[in-house]
Every structure is written in structure tokens, then in C-alpha cells.
Amino acid sequence: MEYRNAIFIVSEERSCPIYNISEEFKVEQDALTGPEGKPVCLMMVRELMKALVGKKSMQHFSPVGPQRVKFECGGCTGLIRFEFKKEKDFSTPQMKLLAVAEKKEQMRNLDRFYGVLRKLEIFDPLNEDSLRDLSALLQLKEFEANKVVLKKGEPGTNLYIVLAGRVTVIGDDRQILSEIGVGEIFGEMSLLSGEPVTTTIHSREKTLLAMLSSKDFKHILNRYPVLQVLFYRMLVERAQANIMRTGNISSGMTGRLAEINAVELFQLVNSSRKTGKISLSLDDGSALVTFHKGELTDARYGELVGKDAFFALLAKKEGGFTYTGGLSAEETMLPAIGGFMGLIMEGLRRVDDKKL
């Protein structure tokens, strides 16, 4: 049996770098379109085409009745399973009316997302089409007053944009540290650093949030590199804010990575334009990272050196460190390994890839 007009839906997803559960692929007269705002994966296209031209039925019989046949795409780092949903345009008049209503609601939400995003300075570099592509990836979620949105210690899974209402940042002593209102974002730091959420977030009143999943957030950063620069600056500001918590970094300063993670620690040295070394004592050995006027000039960790050592250290969450100011005349002559911003972003991408 050959289907030339059909809709398939993602029913299961395990670390696929692009697609999410419930996203759809539509085939119309041999032309295939995927989820709006997403790139087309050629591996997925190949598996869909195999399913379309296959001779077997899209259903099989089981003891509990007819079941949909599941097809699989596992040609890269992840795995997704998808299944036939329906033949395109095969629906009752009521279903068609519902589909039209859903489409109109989606467009209203898209315009609503777009208006808020256009006002955010972080998205200024994106043109109209790019911003609408980003808007299409957002999902709405509403919270009643005094509900937990994020809990300290949980893994970061979404970037949040406040569309209506406001949320509060709660400290360990349950005191309100700050408030986040309409047009502001939160949750991005955990996505960028790979660290768990550091504070609890409650809805102050009835609040409407637009959410961008971690997968789609990484897709947006890869598609629009200019956003990497802006979000990197936000990470630097966070590191600088930690100066207030940990004290200005100075020679002899010691600490634990559980208190200030490796990404923040290195950014702190960079943003302060310090010259010196960070010695790390880790569960599997020691490491040494050298900076000259804030630029990375050397890194050694076990058998790893240079960029590879630096990237490996970004993933470390446990261990102790000591900062020692000053370098020898010979050490100050070492060239920078690379642009610090680029090294951080590449390192974080590598850390993410290893988690998949």
C-alpha cells in the first residue's frame, strides 16, 4: 500500500537532537513538511519514505485489538519512533472545523509570542522571519497564584518568558529575592551551564508563561550564533554577581566546585581580566588552568592538554580549587588558546552532546 497524502506523528523520543514527542510530519503528493521552525533531518525523511512506500498496513492486530505500526529512526545520536496518524484531509466536517479553530488559536498565540519577543533586547539581532520561526517553537503554560514553577536542584528543562503575571525568586530561607515580570526571561542559565536550577521560582499571581524546551533552545543557539554572544554575556553577568557571594577572586582564594561551578569560575577570572593559575583537585586527579589578563593560555588535566583539557573540566561538578595570582615571564608569553567566549560555547555544546 502506498500513501501519497498522510500525516505521521512522533510517539516516542530518546535524545533526538531535533524533534519532540507529538510533532507531526505531513506528506502531500510526495512532498514532505516537518514541524514548523525545525530543520529537516534527511535520516528521518529516509525512514518516512520507507514507511510510505512499504507494502504492509499501517496497523497490526494484537490481543487488545488493532495497534498502529511503529516506525523507527535511529541513524544519529538519538532515537525516535513515529507512527501513521491519518490520511491527510480524511476527516468529518466537525473535525475540519476543529482543525480550523486550532489553527486560528495557534496563529493568535504566535502573534502574541511575537509581540513580546520583539520587545526583548536579547532577540534584537533576529529579523522578522527568524523571530517568527522562534515563536513557532514556544509552548504556553498557565500557573495559578502561588504555584511552584521551578524547584531548586531540579535539572533545567526550559527557558521561560513571562507573558502575563509575574513570578518570584525564593531563597533557601523562603525569603523573596526578586520578582520577574512580563517580558522577562528565566531558566536560561541552567540550560547554558548544564547545572541544576539554583533557586526556586513561584508564581506570584495567575501567570502565563511561554516555554522553549532545552532541545529547541540549543537548536536556536546553533541556528543563530549571534544569540550565543548575548546569552554568553548573561552568563558573565551571573559570574560577576557571584563576586558578591564569594568575594572578589584574589590570590590564595580557595573553594569548592559544588559552590561555584567550573564554568562560572573560569568566567569570573576572564571577566576580571586576572593573570594567574587555577589548580583543581578532582576525584580522578588534578588539573591546572592558566590565564593571562583573563585569556586562557594553557590547560592540563590528566593526559589532556589545551582545549581538550579545558572542555573536559567544564563538566566537572565536584572537587576543590585554588587560585594563585601571577605568572612567570615565560608563562606570560604563551598565546591565548582561542577566544574565551567561543571556547566556553563550544565546550558547553560538547558537554551537552556527551549527555545525549
Order of alpha helices (4+ residues) and beta strands (2+ residues): beta-beta-beta-alpha-beta-beta-beta-beta-alpha-alpha-beta-beta-beta-beta-beta-beta-alpha-beta-beta-alpha-alpha-beta-alpha-beta-beta-beta-beta-alpha-beta-alpha
